[in-house]
Amino acid sequence: EEQKYGLAPDQVFGLIEEICRLEHVRIQGLMTMAPFVDDQDVIRQCFKDLKQIFDAVKDRYVKHPSVEMKYLSMGMTADFEIALEEGSTMLRVGRALFA
């Protein structure tokens, strides 16, 4: 959906730097939704890319009190198996539960 969007990969660290300046805000992880396509290679690459960013954030901010990378939220009902294979720690499978 066009009204739903996030950040481009090259914008993540800039936003994290801004958030780190906010006294009462903590970053606990990252989230992505794969493109709504049938090509599993495209979906897998989306999840691989976010896992790579997640690991880089975790490494860079390992001692920063505002950044605690506990959650990597990737995967929905249609693609949760791929998300788990690529390191997701949180899934959104509402359609499977409520269908």
N, C-alpha and C positions, 0 to 999 in steps of 0.2 A: 504494500500500500504506500502510495507516494507520500502521505503525511507522516509516515513512520520512517525514521532514519537515525543514523548514529554518526560515528566519526569515520573518516578515512584513516587507514592505518598510520599515516604520517602525522596525524593530529593527536594521537593518544598521549604522547609524552607531554605535549604542551598543555593539554587539559589537566593531566595529573599534576603538573607543576602549579597550575592555578588552584586546583582543589587543595593542594598541600598548604596553601596560604590561609585556608579557612580553618579557624580554630576548632570548630565543633563538627567537622565533616570528616568521615573516614571512608577510604576506598577499601572494599572488601573483595573485589574481584572484577571480572569482565564478563560481558555477555555479547553473544551474536546470534543472529538468525541467518541461516543459509538462504541464498536466493531460492525462489520457488521454481525450481527446474527439475527435469527428469535426469539430468546428467550427474551421476553420483561422483564423478571425478571433480566437478565444479563444487559440489557440496563439500566433499572431503577437503579440497584445497582451502575453502573458506574456514573450516574448522582448524586445519593445520596452521593457517596464517594467524588465527587468534591465539592458538596455543603458543606459538612462537613469541607473540607480543606479550602474552601473559607471563611467560618465563623470563623475558627481558625486563619487564616491570618488576617482577619478584626479585630478580638479581640486583637491579639498580637501586631499589628502595628497601632492601632487606632490613635496614635498621631505622627506617623512617617511621615514626609513631602514627602517622596518618594513613599508611599504606599497609594493609594486611591482606595479601592475596590468597584468600581461602577458597574462593568460588570461581569456577570457570563454567559459566552457564552457556551451554551450546546444545542444540538438539531439541526437536519437537517430535510429535507423533510419527511423522513421515520419515525422519532421518536420525532418530535417536541412536540406532545401532552404530552408525558412522561416527556420531558425536562421541559415544563412549569409547570407540576404538581410538579416537584422536585426543582423548584426555578430559572429556567433560566430567565435571563433578556435580552438575545440576542439570536436570532435564525439565522440559515443559511439555507434558504429554496429555494435556487436558482433553483434546479431541478423542484420544483413546479411552479415557475414563468416562467421558460424558456422552459418547456417541450411542 
